[in-house]
């Protein structure tokens, strides 16, 4: 998991400009809380924290930060070492599958391109 912490810390989250409500400084803390999750009773809180850092849970949207965050969350979901962390990551990925992109000022992808990227990574975690 230290590799994932290093990946989180090395990523320039501010380059994913997104909508005005996107706060890039919230992403590393949220992802690290998922990486460090050990107790199942904290999973809902951590899951909400991650989703609200890379998207908006109330609006059902995700931001361009998903471009880098998905690789980290998928790695956690595929790691059987810690069931609480794995289950939380899978739940986040399942929720994000049903969300829509919110691109804001991000210029590298339009909404359709971001959705296409996300759907490829998220499809294995959907209920469909």
C-alpha positions in Angstrom: 0.0 0.0 0.0 3.0 2.4 0.4 3.3 2.3 -3.4 -0.3 3.7 -3.6 0.4 6.4 -1.0 3.4 7.5 -3.0 1.3 7.5 -6.2 -1.3 9.7 -4.5 1.4 12.1 -3.2 3.2 12.4 -6.5 0.0 13.1 -8.5 -0.6 16.8 -9.3 -4.3 16.8 -8.5 -4.6 20.5 -9.3 -4.1 19.8 -13.0 -7.7 18.3 -13.0 -9.2 21.7 -12.9 -12.8 20.5 -13.1 -15.8 22.6 -11.9 -15.5 25.4 -9.4 -16.5 23.2 -6.5 -13.6 20.8 -7.1 -11.0 21.1 -4.3 -7.8 19.4 -5.4 -6.3 19.6 -1.9 -9.0 17.2 -0.6 -8.2 14.4 -3.0 -4.9 13.1 -1.5 -6.3 13.0 2.1 -9.4 11.2 1.0 -7.5 8.6 -1.1 -5.0 8.0 1.7 -7.8 7.5 4.2 -9.1 4.7 1.8 -5.6 3.2 1.5 -5.2 3.2 5.3 -8.7 1.9 6.1 -8.7 -1.1 8.4 -12.0 -0.9 10.3 -15.3 -1.7 8.6 -17.2 0.7 10.8 -15.3 3.6 9.1 -16.0 2.5 5.6 -19.1 4.6 5.0 -17.4 7.8 6.2 -14.3 7.0 4.1 -16.3 6.1 1.0 -18.3 9.4 1.2 -15.0 11.3 1.7 -13.5 9.8 -1.4 -16.6 10.3 -3.6 -16.9 13.9 -2.4 -13.3 14.6 -3.2 -13.4 13.3 -6.7 -17.0 14.2 -7.4 -20.3 15.2 -5.8 -22.3 12.5 -4.1 -25.4 14.6 -3.9 -25.4 15.5 -7.6 -24.2 12.1 -8.7 -21.2 13.5 -10.6 -17.5 12.8 -10.8 -14.8 15.3 -11.7 -11.8 14.9 -14.1 -9.7 13.8 -11.0 -11.3 10.4 -11.7 -8.7 10.1 -14.5 -5.9 9.4 -11.9 -8.0 8.4 -8.9 -9.6 5.3 -10.6 -6.3 3.5 -11.0 -5.7 3.8 -7.3 -9.2 2.8 -6.2 -9.3 -0.1 -8.6 -5.9 -1.3 -7.2 -7.4 -1.3 -3.8 -10.5 -3.1 -4.9 -8.4 -5.8 -6.5 -6.3 -6.3 -3.4 -7.6 -9.0 -1.1 -5.3 -8.1 1.8 -7.8 -6.1 3.7 -11.6 -6.8 3.4 -12.8 -3.5 4.7 -10.6 -1.5 2.3 -11.5 -3.8 -0.6 -15.2 -3.7 0.0 -15.2 0.1 0.5 -13.3 0.6 -2.8 -15.7 -1.7 -4.6 -18.7 0.3 -3.3 -17.1 3.6 -4.4 -16.5 2.1 -7.9 -20.1 0.8 -8.0 -21.5 4.2 -7.1 -19.3 6.0 -9.6 -20.5 3.8 -12.4 -24.0 5.3 -12.1 -22.7 8.9 -11.8 -22.3 11.4 -14.7 -19.2 13.5 -15.5 -18.9 17.1 -14.4 -16.0 18.5 -16.4 -16.1 22.2 -15.6 -13.1 24.1 -17.0 -11.1 20.9 -17.7 -9.9 21.1 -21.3 -8.3 17.6 -21.9 -11.6 15.8 -22.0 -15.2 16.7 -22.7 -18.1 15.1 -20.8 -18.5 12.3 -23.3 -14.8 11.5 -23.4 -14.6 11.5 -19.6 -17.6 9.3 -19.4 -16.2 6.8 -21.9 -13.0 6.6 -19.9 -14.8 6.0 -16.7 -17.2 3.4 -18.0 -14.4 1.2 -19.3 -12.8 1.2 -15.8 -16.1 1.0 -13.8 -18.1 -1.5 -15.8 -16.8 -4.6 -13.8 -18.0 -3.0 -10.6 -21.6 -2.2 -11.8 -24.7 -4.1 -10.8 -25.6 -4.5 -14.5 
